[in-house]
């Protein structure tokens, strides 16, 4: 059990995911400033009107994108290990909590699911015209590597960080990728119909 500085936000950061953050509150300028100067991590945890969720993600600042005269920061952070928030602690201007690691069980993804997930992602990448590549992933993190490169609903991302089976997680990512593919294909078809006013071009 360790104590970790917490940044409660209405967002979910998946392990391996990169996300930009704009830091403007004094307490979080202090937190992020300390993390940058000491090369330490902070905990990003989803929070809403019901409070903070139990599962969060350690985040590391990989780049300071901009620093303003009033102390505001634009930073790029990377999701790392997940943690379970055991209790909130006090003593700092920003939120802190006692946390313990969240570790996957011994339930790896099946090869067929791995191949299916990679094929779906590649198809989605081609249809959307994206140049995002899939880097080499640790065997237990392919689900996060793929999910972190697609726009997903908060509920889906919460589901993924709470899941401790890579087999179940990757199967779920396949379902999400199939849904994203169907959306992109509908949008492309609608754009093609709009370009022709819904009529078939018979030529001159």
PEWOPE-V235116 format. One record per residue. N is the residue number from 1. RES is the residue in three letters. D_CENTER is the distance of its C-alpha to the mean C-alpha in Angstrom with 1 decimal. Layout:
BEGIN
n=[N	N]
res=[RES	RES]
d_center=[D_CENTER	D_CENTER]
END
This chain:
BEGIN
n=[1	2	3	4	5	6	7	8	9	10	11	12	13	14	15	16	17	18	19	20	21	22	23	24	25	26	27	28	29	30	31	32	33	34	35	36	37	38	39	40	41	42	43	44	45	46	47	48	49	50	51	52	53	54	55	56	57	58	59	60	61	62	63	64	65	66	67	68	69	70	71	72	73	74	75	76	77	78	79	80	81	82	83	84	85	86	87	88	89	90	91	92	93	94	95	96	97	98	99	100	101	102	103	104	105	106	107	108	109	110	111	112	113	114	115	116	117	118	119	120	121	122	123	124	125	126	127	128	129	130	131	132	133	134	135	136	137	138	139	140	141	142	143	144	145	146	147	148	149	150	151	152	153	154	155	156	157	158	159	160	161	162	163	164	165	166	167	168	169	170	171	172	173	174	175	176	177	178	179	180	181	182	183	184	185	186	187	188	189	190	191	192	193	194	195	196	197	198	199	200	201	202	203	204]
res=[UNK	UNK	UNK	UNK	UNK	UNK	UNK	UNK	UNK	UNK	UNK	UNK	UNK	UNK	UNK	UNK	UNK	UNK	UNK	UNK	UNK	UNK	UNK	UNK	UNK	UNK	UNK	UNK	UNK	UNK	UNK	UNK	UNK	UNK	UNK	UNK	UNK	UNK	UNK	UNK	UNK	UNK	UNK	UNK	UNK	UNK	UNK	UNK	UNK	UNK	UNK	UNK	UNK	UNK	UNK	UNK	UNK	UNK	UNK	UNK	UNK	UNK	UNK	UNK	UNK	UNK	UNK	UNK	UNK	UNK	UNK	UNK	UNK	UNK	UNK	UNK	UNK	UNK	UNK	UNK	UNK	UNK	UNK	UNK	UNK	UNK	UNK	UNK	UNK	UNK	UNK	UNK	UNK	UNK	UNK	UNK	UNK	UNK	UNK	UNK	UNK	UNK	UNK	UNK	UNK	UNK	UNK	UNK	UNK	UNK	UNK	UNK	UNK	UNK	UNK	UNK	UNK	UNK	UNK	UNK	UNK	UNK	UNK	UNK	UNK	UNK	UNK	UNK	UNK	UNK	UNK	UNK	UNK	UNK	UNK	UNK	UNK	UNK	UNK	UNK	UNK	UNK	UNK	UNK	UNK	UNK	UNK	UNK	UNK	UNK	UNK	UNK	UNK	UNK	UNK	UNK	UNK	UNK	UNK	UNK	UNK	UNK	UNK	UNK	UNK	UNK	UNK	UNK	UNK	UNK	UNK	UNK	UNK	UNK	UNK	UNK	UNK	UNK	UNK	UNK	UNK	UNK	UNK	UNK	UNK	UNK	UNK	UNK	UNK	UNK	UNK	UNK	UNK	UNK	UNK	UNK	UNK	UNK	UNK	UNK	UNK	UNK	UNK	UNK]
d_center=[24.2	23.2	22.7	19.6	19.2	16.7	14.9	14.7	12.7	12.2	8.4	5.8	3.8	3.4	6.6	7.5	4.7	7.0	7.4	11.0	12.6	16.2	18.1	21.4	22.4	25.0	23.6	20.1	21.9	23.7	20.7	18.8	22.3	23.1	19.9	20.7	24.4	24.0	21.0	19.5	16.1	15.3	13.4	10.8	11.6	11.4	14.9	17.2	21.0	21.1	19.7	17.0	15.3	16.5	13.3	11.0	9.4	11.6	10.7	13.2	14.5	15.0	16.9	18.8	18.9	21.7	23.8	26.2	29.6	28.8	26.1	23.1	20.3	17.7	15.4	12.5	10.4	8.8	7.1	10.1	12.0	11.6	14.6	16.8	18.3	22.0	23.6	23.5	25.8	27.6	29.4	27.0	26.5	22.7	21.3	21.5	21.3	22.5	19.8	20.0	17.7	16.2	17.6	17.4	20.8	22.8	21.7	20.5	19.7	22.8	23.6	24.1	20.6	19.2	21.6	20.8	17.0	17.7	20.4	18.4	15.7	18.7	20.5	17.7	17.4	21.2	21.6	19.2	20.8	17.7	18.4	15.0	16.0	14.6	15.4	17.1	15.0	16.4	17.9	15.7	12.3	12.7	10.9	7.6	8.8	9.6	7.0	4.5	7.8	8.6	8.7	8.4	10.2	9.3	11.7	10.2	6.9	9.4	11.6	9.5	9.1	12.7	14.0	16.0	17.3	15.8	18.5	17.5	13.8	14.6	17.2	14.8	12.5	15.9	16.8	13.8	14.5	18.2	17.5	15.8	18.7	21.2	20.0	20.2	23.6	24.9	24.0	25.7	28.7	29.0	29.0	31.6	33.8	33.6	34.8	37.8	38.5	38.2	41.3	42.2	43.6	47.0	47.9	51.1]
END
